[in-house]
Amino acid sequence: MEHEDRFVDIEIKLAHMEDLVDTLNTTVYQQARRIDQLEGIVQQLAEHVRTLRETGQQMPANERPPHY
């Protein structure tokens, strides 16, 4: 009976570990997608800044509004 209880405990732990691995895989996948999105945004911003510099336009400064 003792061996059977140990096998049941091992099976329960294995099931929990499989669930944890699935959860972690999903989290890593979602984070990788978000990183890809953010990298795309950074590339677009860098291209925009490069274009502004090439055309001689100034980037908007942190100026006070006219009512100050």
Gaussian input, Z-matrix of N, CA and C with variables (Angstrom, degrees):
# hf/3-21g

backbone

0 1
 N
 C     1     B1
 C     2     B2     1     A1
 N     3     B3     2     A2     1     D1
 C     4     B4     3     A3     2     D2
 C     5     B5     4     A4     3     D3
 N     6     B6     5     A5     4     D4
 C     7     B7     6     A6     5     D5
 C     8     B8     7     A7     6     D6
 N     9     B9     8     A8     7     D7
 C    10    B10     9     A9     8     D8
 C    11    B11    10    A10     9     D9
 N    12    B12    11    A11    10    D10
 C    13    B13    12    A12    11    D11
 C    14    B14    13    A13    12    D12
 N    15    B15    14    A14    13    D13
 C    16    B16    15    A15    14    D14
 C    17    B17    16    A16    15    D15
 N    18    B18    17    A17    16    D16
 C    19    B19    18    A18    17    D17
 C    20    B20    19    A19    18    D18
 N    21    B21    20    A20    19    D19
 C    22    B22    21    A21    20    D20
 C    23    B23    22    A22    21    D21
 N    24    B24    23    A23    22    D22
 C    25    B25    24    A24    23    D23
 C    26    B26    25    A25    24    D24
 N    27    B27    26    A26    25    D25
 C    28    B28    27    A27    26    D26
 C    29    B29    28    A28    27    D27
 N    30    B30    29    A29    28    D28
 C    31    B31    30    A30    29    D29
 C    32    B32    31    A31    30    D30
 N    33    B33    32    A32    31    D31
 C    34    B34    33    A33    32    D32
 C    35    B35    34    A34    33    D33
 N    36    B36    35    A35    34    D34
 C    37    B37    36    A36    35    D35
 C    38    B38    37    A37    36    D36
 N    39    B39    38    A38    37    D37
 C    40    B40    39    A39    38    D38
 C    41    B41    40    A40    39    D39
 N    42    B42    41    A41    40    D40
 C    43    B43    42    A42    41    D41
 C    44    B44    43    A43    42    D42
 N    45    B45    44    A44    43    D43
 C    46    B46    45    A45    44    D44
 C    47    B47    46    A46    45    D45
 N    48    B48    47    A47    46    D46
 C    49    B49    48    A48    47    D47
 C    50    B50    49    A49    48    D48
 N    51    B51    50    A50    49    D49
 C    52    B52    51    A51    50    D50
 C    53    B53    52    A52    51    D51
 N    54    B54    53    A53    52    D52
 C    55    B55    54    A54    53    D53
 C    56    B56    55    A55    54    D54
 N    57    B57    56    A56    55    D55
 C    58    B58    57    A57    56    D56
 C    59    B59    58    A58    57    D57
 N    60    B60    59    A59    58    D58
 C    61    B61    60    A60    59    D59
 C    62    B62    61    A61    60    D60
 N    63    B63    62    A62    61    D61
 C    64    B64    63    A63    62    D62
 C    65    B65    64    A64    63    D63
 N    66    B66    65    A65    64    D64
 C    67    B67    66    A66    65    D65
 C    68    B68    67    A67    66    D66
 N    69    B69    68    A68    67    D67
 C    70    B70    69    A69    68    D68
 C    71    B71    70    A70    69    D69
 N    72    B72    71    A71    70    D70
 C    73    B73    72    A72    71    D71
 C    74    B74    73    A73    72    D72
 N    75    B75    74    A74    73    D73
 C    76    B76    75    A75    74    D74
 C    77    B77    76    A76    75    D75
 N    78    B78    77    A77    76    D76
 C    79    B79    78    A78    77    D77
 C    80    B80    79    A79    78    D78
 N    81    B81    80    A80    79    D79
 C    82    B82    81    A81    80    D80
 C    83    B83    82    A82    81    D81
 N    84    B84    83    A83    82    D82
 C    85    B85    84    A84    83    D83
 C    86    B86    85    A85    84    D84
 N    87    B87    86    A86    85    D85
 C    88    B88    87    A87    86    D86
 C    89    B89    88    A88    87    D87
 N    90    B90    89    A89    88    D88
 C    91    B91    90    A90    89    D89
 C    92    B92    91    A91    90    D90
 N    93    B93    92    A92    91    D91
 C    94    B94    93    A93    92    D92
 C    95    B95    94    A94    93    D93
 N    96    B96    95    A95    94    D94
 C    97    B97    96    A96    95    D95
 C    98    B98    97    A97    96    D96
 N    99    B99    98    A98    97    D97
 C   100   B100    99    A99    98    D98
 C   101   B101   100   A100    99    D99
 N   102   B102   101   A101   100   D100
 C   103   B103   102   A102   101   D101
 C   104   B104   103   A103   102   D102
 N   105   B105   104   A104   103   D103
 C   106   B106   105   A105   104   D104
 C   107   B107   106   A106   105   D105
 N   108   B108   107   A107   106   D106
 C   109   B109   108   A108   107   D107
 C   110   B110   109   A109   108   D108
 N   111   B111   110   A110   109   D109
 C   112   B112   111   A111   110   D110
 C   113   B113   112   A112   111   D111
 N   114   B114   113   A113   112   D112
 C   115   B115   114   A114   113   D113
 C   116   B116   115   A115   114   D114
 N   117   B117   116   A116   115   D115
 C   118   B118   117   A117   116   D116
 C   119   B119   118   A118   117   D117
 N   120   B120   119   A119   118   D118
 C   121   B121   120   A120   119   D119
 C   122   B122   121   A121   120   D120
 N   123   B123   122   A122   121   D121
 C   124   B124   123   A123   122   D122
 C   125   B125   124   A124   123   D123
 N   126   B126   125   A125   124   D124
 C   127   B127   126   A126   125   D125
 C   128   B128   127   A127   126   D126
 N   129   B129   128   A128   127   D127
 C   130   B130   129   A129   128   D128
 C   131   B131   130   A130   129   D129
 N   132   B132   131   A131   130   D130
 C   133   B133   132   A132   131   D131
 C   134   B134   133   A133   132   D132
 N   135   B135   134   A134   133   D133
 C   136   B136   135   A135   134   D134
 C   137   B137   136   A136   135   D135
 N   138   B138   137   A137   136   D136
 C   139   B139   138   A138   137   D137
 C   140   B140   139   A139   138   D138
 N   141   B141   140   A140   139   D139
 C   142   B142   141   A141   140   D140
 C   143   B143   142   A142   141   D141
 N   144   B144   143   A143   142   D142
 C   145   B145   144   A144   143   D143
 C   146   B146   145   A145   144   D144
 N   147   B147   146   A146   145   D145
 C   148   B148   147   A147   146   D146
 C   149   B149   148   A148   147   D147
 N   150   B150   149   A149   148   D148
 C   151   B151   150   A150   149   D149
 C   152   B152   151   A151   150   D150
 N   153   B153   152   A152   151   D151
 C   154   B154   153   A153   152   D152
 C   155   B155   154   A154   153   D153
 N   156   B156   155   A155   154   D154
 C   157   B157   156   A156   155   D155
 C   158   B158   157   A157   156   D156
 N   159   B159   158   A158   157   D157
 C   160   B160   159   A159   158   D158
 C   161   B161   160   A160   159   D159
 N   162   B162   161   A161   160   D160
 C   163   B163   162   A162   161   D161
 C   164   B164   163   A163   162   D162
 N   165   B165   164   A164   163   D163
 C   166   B166   165   A165   164   D164
 C   167   B167   166   A166   165   D165
 N   168   B168   167   A167   166   D166
 C   169   B169   168   A168   167   D167
 C   170   B170   169   A169   168   D168
 N   171   B171   170   A170   169   D169
 C   172   B172   171   A171   170   D170
 C   173   B173   172   A172   171   D171
 N   174   B174   173   A173   172   D172
 C   175   B175   174   A174   173   D173
 C   176   B176   175   A175   174   D174
 N   177   B177   176   A176   175   D175
 C   178   B178   177   A177   176   D176
 C   179   B179   178   A178   177   D177
 N   180   B180   179   A179   178   D178
 C   181   B181   180   A180   179   D179
 C   182   B182   181   A181   180   D180
 N   183   B183   182   A182   181   D181
 C   184   B184   183   A183   182   D182
 C   185   B185   184   A184   183   D183
 N   186   B186   185   A185   184   D184
 C   187   B187   186   A186   185   D185
 C   188   B188   187   A187   186   D186
 N   189   B189   188   A188   187   D187
 C   190   B190   189   A189   188   D188
 C   191   B191   190   A190   189   D189
 N   192   B192   191   A191   190   D190
 C   193   B193   192   A192   191   D191
 C   194   B194   193   A193   192   D192
 N   195   B195   194   A194   193   D193
 C   196   B196   195   A195   194   D194
 C   197   B197   196   A196   195   D195
 N   198   B198   197   A197   196   D196
 C   199   B199   198   A198   197   D197
 C   200   B200   199   A199   198   D198
 N   201   B201   200   A200   199   D199
 C   202   B202   201   A201   200   D200
 C   203   B203   202   A202   201   D201

   B1=1.4383
   B2=1.5322
   B3=1.2992
   B4=1.4661
   B5=1.5287
   B6=1.3247
   B7=1.4645
   B8=1.5211
   B9=1.3002
   B10=1.4627
   B11=1.5242
   B12=1.3315
   B13=1.4688
   B14=1.5209
   B15=1.3091
   B16=1.4699
   B17=1.5288
   B18=1.3364
   B19=1.4679
   B20=1.5248
   B21=1.3192
   B22=1.4607
   B23=1.5305
   B24=1.3335
   B25=1.4711
   B26=1.5235
   B27=1.3190
   B28=1.4713
   B29=1.5239
   B30=1.3181
   B31=1.4591
   B32=1.5296
   B33=1.3145
   B34=1.4726
   B35=1.5210
   B36=1.3300
   B37=1.4746
   B38=1.5216
   B39=1.3123
   B40=1.4584
   B41=1.5282
   B42=1.3103
   B43=1.4713
   B44=1.5293
   B45=1.3314
   B46=1.4703
   B47=1.5270
   B48=1.3064
   B49=1.4626
   B50=1.5344
   B51=1.3240
   B52=1.4603
   B53=1.5245
   B54=1.3181
   B55=1.4644
   B56=1.5225
   B57=1.3254
   B58=1.4545
   B59=1.5266
   B60=1.3162
   B61=1.4670
   B62=1.5260
   B63=1.3244
   B64=1.4632
   B65=1.5257
   B66=1.3168
   B67=1.4634
   B68=1.5266
   B69=1.3103
   B70=1.4690
   B71=1.5251
   B72=1.3197
   B73=1.4636
   B74=1.5262
   B75=1.3219
   B76=1.4594
   B77=1.5283
   B78=1.3108
   B79=1.4636
   B80=1.5227
   B81=1.3080
   B82=1.4648
   B83=1.5259
   B84=1.3191
   B85=1.4639
   B86=1.5283
   B87=1.3403
   B88=1.4637
   B89=1.5274
   B90=1.3075
   B91=1.4590
   B92=1.5295
   B93=1.3072
   B94=1.4655
   B95=1.5228
   B96=1.3254
   B97=1.4721
   B98=1.5178
   B99=1.3240
   B100=1.4723
   B101=1.5239
   B102=1.3130
   B103=1.4694
   B104=1.5247
   B105=1.3264
   B106=1.4668
   B107=1.5297
   B108=1.3303
   B109=1.4682
   B110=1.5294
   B111=1.3081
   B112=1.4642
   B113=1.5238
   B114=1.3199
   B115=1.4581
   B116=1.5261
   B117=1.3305
   B118=1.4629
   B119=1.5192
   B120=1.3241
   B121=1.4664
   B122=1.5208
   B123=1.3167
   B124=1.4692
   B125=1.5304
   B126=1.3176
   B127=1.4650
   B128=1.5284
   B129=1.3224
   B130=1.4604
   B131=1.5205
   B132=1.3185
   B133=1.4612
   B134=1.5264
   B135=1.3232
   B136=1.4581
   B137=1.5267
   B138=1.3247
   B139=1.4657
   B140=1.5226
   B141=1.3059
   B142=1.4617
   B143=1.5353
   B144=1.3185
   B145=1.4667
   B146=1.5291
   B147=1.3188
   B148=1.4741
   B149=1.5349
   B150=1.3254
   B151=1.4579
   B152=1.5289
   B153=1.3233
   B154=1.4655
   B155=1.5217
   B156=1.2999
   B157=1.4657
   B158=1.5263
   B159=1.3369
   B160=1.4642
   B161=1.5176
   B162=1.3193
   B163=1.4609
   B164=1.5264
   B165=1.3249
   B166=1.4568
   B167=1.5100
   B168=1.2974
   B169=1.4536
   B170=1.5281
   B171=1.3000
   B172=1.4539
   B173=1.5268
   B174=1.2900
   B175=1.4584
   B176=1.5236
   B177=1.3119
   B178=1.4615
   B179=1.5286
   B180=1.3245
   B181=1.4589
   B182=1.5214
   B183=1.2797
   B184=1.4589
   B185=1.5201
   B186=1.3092
   B187=1.4490
   B188=1.5108
   B189=1.3251
   B190=1.4472
   B191=1.5105
   B192=1.3055
   B193=1.4753
   B194=1.5311
   B195=1.3395
   B196=1.4539
   B197=1.5251
   B198=1.3142
   B199=1.4508
   B200=1.5311
   B201=1.3370
   B202=1.4659
   B203=1.4902
   A1=110.85
   A2=115.47
   A3=119.76
   A4=111.20
   A5=116.79
   A6=120.39
   A7=111.19
   A8=115.90
   A9=120.01
   A10=110.73
   A11=117.49
   A12=121.34
   A13=111.20
   A14=115.91
   A15=119.85
   A16=110.75
   A17=116.18
   A18=119.45
   A19=111.33
   A20=116.70
   A21=120.72
   A22=109.71
   A23=116.59
   A24=120.25
   A25=111.29
   A26=116.13
   A27=120.33
   A28=110.45
   A29=117.51
   A30=121.09
   A31=111.09
   A32=116.44
   A33=120.34
   A34=110.17
   A35=116.04
   A36=119.79
   A37=110.94
   A38=117.47
   A39=121.50
   A40=110.84
   A41=117.11
   A42=121.11
   A43=110.07
   A44=116.44
   A45=119.89
   A46=111.08
   A47=116.47
   A48=120.17
   A49=111.28
   A50=116.65
   A51=120.10
   A52=110.64
   A53=116.31
   A54=120.71
   A55=110.45
   A56=116.65
   A57=121.09
   A58=111.07
   A59=117.76
   A60=121.47
   A61=110.34
   A62=117.60
   A63=120.47
   A64=110.93
   A65=116.49
   A66=120.72
   A67=110.96
   A68=116.37
   A69=120.32
   A70=111.40
   A71=117.63
   A72=120.92
   A73=110.73
   A74=116.45
   A75=120.43
   A76=110.64
   A77=116.19
   A78=120.62
   A79=111.38
   A80=117.15
   A81=121.00
   A82=110.71
   A83=117.23
   A84=121.69
   A85=110.49
   A86=116.55
   A87=119.97
   A88=111.21
   A89=117.52
   A90=120.75
   A91=110.89
   A92=117.06
   A93=120.63
   A94=110.56
   A95=117.29
   A96=120.57
   A97=110.70
   A98=116.92
   A99=120.57
   A100=110.47
   A101=117.40
   A102=120.99
   A103=109.63
   A104=117.21
   A105=120.44
   A106=110.76
   A107=116.79
   A108=120.54
   A109=110.99
   A110=116.47
   A111=120.52
   A112=111.50
   A113=117.72
   A114=120.59
   A115=110.65
   A116=116.44
   A117=120.38
   A118=111.47
   A119=116.49
   A120=120.59
   A121=110.62
   A122=117.28
   A123=120.86
   A124=110.46
   A125=117.38
   A126=120.49
   A127=110.77
   A128=117.44
   A129=120.64
   A130=110.97
   A131=117.00
   A132=120.52
   A133=111.41
   A134=116.73
   A135=120.32
   A136=110.42
   A137=116.69
   A138=120.61
   A139=110.46
   A140=117.59
   A141=121.50
   A142=110.45
   A143=116.94
   A144=120.84
   A145=110.03
   A146=116.44
   A147=120.88
   A148=109.92
   A149=117.28
   A150=121.54
   A151=110.80
   A152=116.18
   A153=119.48
   A154=111.42
   A155=117.14
   A156=120.81
   A157=111.25
   A158=115.83
   A159=120.05
   A160=111.70
   A161=117.68
   A162=120.74
   A163=111.73
   A164=116.96
   A165=120.79
   A166=113.82
   A167=117.42
   A168=120.09
   A169=109.19
   A170=114.68
   A171=120.20
   A172=109.76
   A173=114.58
   A174=118.56
   A175=107.76
   A176=117.77
   A177=119.90
   A178=110.32
   A179=114.75
   A180=120.00
   A181=109.60
   A182=115.29
   A183=120.48
   A184=107.86
   A185=115.56
   A186=121.17
   A187=110.33
   A188=115.18
   A189=119.47
   A190=110.07
   A191=116.49
   A192=118.52
   A193=109.48
   A194=118.28
   A195=122.11
   A196=114.58
   A197=118.70
   A198=119.68
   A199=113.61
   A200=118.81
   A201=120.69
   A202=110.88
   D1=-34.52
   D2=-178.90
   D3=-63.10
   D4=-41.45
   D5=179.28
   D6=-64.79
   D7=-39.51
   D8=179.45
   D9=-63.79
   D10=-41.56
   D11=177.58
   D12=-62.90
   D13=-39.24
   D14=179.01
   D15=-65.49
   D16=-41.41
   D17=178.11
   D18=-63.64
   D19=-40.12
   D20=178.33
   D21=-63.33
   D22=-43.60
   D23=177.98
   D24=-61.13
   D25=-42.62
   D26=179.20
   D27=-64.36
   D28=-41.76
   D29=179.02
   D30=-63.69
   D31=-39.78
   D32=178.32
   D33=-64.45
   D34=-46.22
   D35=179.00
   D36=-62.38
   D37=-40.56
   D38=178.91
   D39=-62.85
   D40=-41.32
   D41=179.22
   D42=-63.22
   D43=-41.67
   D44=177.76
   D45=-65.27
   D46=-40.03
   D47=179.75
   D48=-66.20
   D49=-40.62
   D50=177.34
   D51=-61.60
   D52=-41.62
   D53=178.01
   D54=-63.50
   D55=-42.72
   D56=179.02
   D57=-62.98
   D58=-43.09
   D59=178.86
   D60=-62.79
   D61=-41.83
   D62=177.63
   D63=-62.05
   D64=-43.37
   D65=178.68
   D66=-62.89
   D67=-44.67
   D68=179.29
   D69=-64.46
   D70=-39.77
   D71=178.02
   D72=-62.12
   D73=-42.49
   D74=178.48
   D75=-63.06
   D76=-42.90
   D77=179.56
   D78=-63.34
   D79=-45.01
   D80=179.44
   D81=-63.07
   D82=-41.41
   D83=178.56
   D84=-61.46
   D85=-46.40
   D86=-179.85
   D87=-64.28
   D88=-39.77
   D89=178.82
   D90=-66.07
   D91=-39.68
   D92=178.65
   D93=-63.48
   D94=-41.02
   D95=177.08
   D96=-62.70
   D97=-42.92
   D98=-179.32
   D99=-66.48
   D100=-39.45
   D101=176.99
   D102=-61.64
   D103=-42.77
   D104=177.65
   D105=-60.09
   D106=-42.94
   D107=178.47
   D108=-62.26
   D109=-45.45
   D110=-178.69
   D111=-66.41
   D112=-37.08
   D113=176.14
   D114=-62.72
   D115=-39.13
   D116=177.06
   D117=-62.58
   D118=-42.85
   D119=178.31
   D120=-63.12
   D121=-43.36
   D122=179.13
   D123=-62.19
   D124=-41.00
   D125=178.15
   D126=-63.32
   D127=-41.46
   D128=178.31
   D129=-63.60
   D130=-42.93
   D131=178.79
   D132=-64.58
   D133=-41.44
   D134=178.61
   D135=-62.90
   D136=-41.32
   D137=177.93
   D138=-64.76
   D139=-40.04
   D140=178.59
   D141=-62.55
   D142=-45.56
   D143=178.37
   D144=-62.47
   D145=-42.80
   D146=179.40
   D147=-60.93
   D148=-42.83
   D149=179.33
   D150=-63.89
   D151=-43.16
   D152=178.43
   D153=-60.86
   D154=-41.57
   D155=179.29
   D156=-65.66
   D157=-42.67
   D158=-177.99
   D159=-66.04
   D160=-34.30
   D161=-179.25
   D162=-87.43
   D163=-3.48
   D164=177.43
   D165=80.29
   D166=9.52
   D167=178.77
   D168=-79.41
   D169=148.16
   D170=177.62
   D171=-88.24
   D172=143.48
   D173=173.40
   D174=-75.73
   D175=144.79
   D176=-179.76
   D177=-58.57
   D178=129.67
   D179=179.87
   D180=-89.44
   D181=164.46
   D182=175.06
   D183=-81.88
   D184=79.23
   D185=-178.38
   D186=-96.94
   D187=154.45
   D188=175.35
   D189=-73.28
   D190=145.03
   D191=176.34
   D192=-63.61
   D193=157.88
   D194=-175.44
   D195=-60.94
   D196=-22.28
   D197=-176.61
   D198=-77.72
   D199=-1.79
   D200=177.42
   D201=-83.40

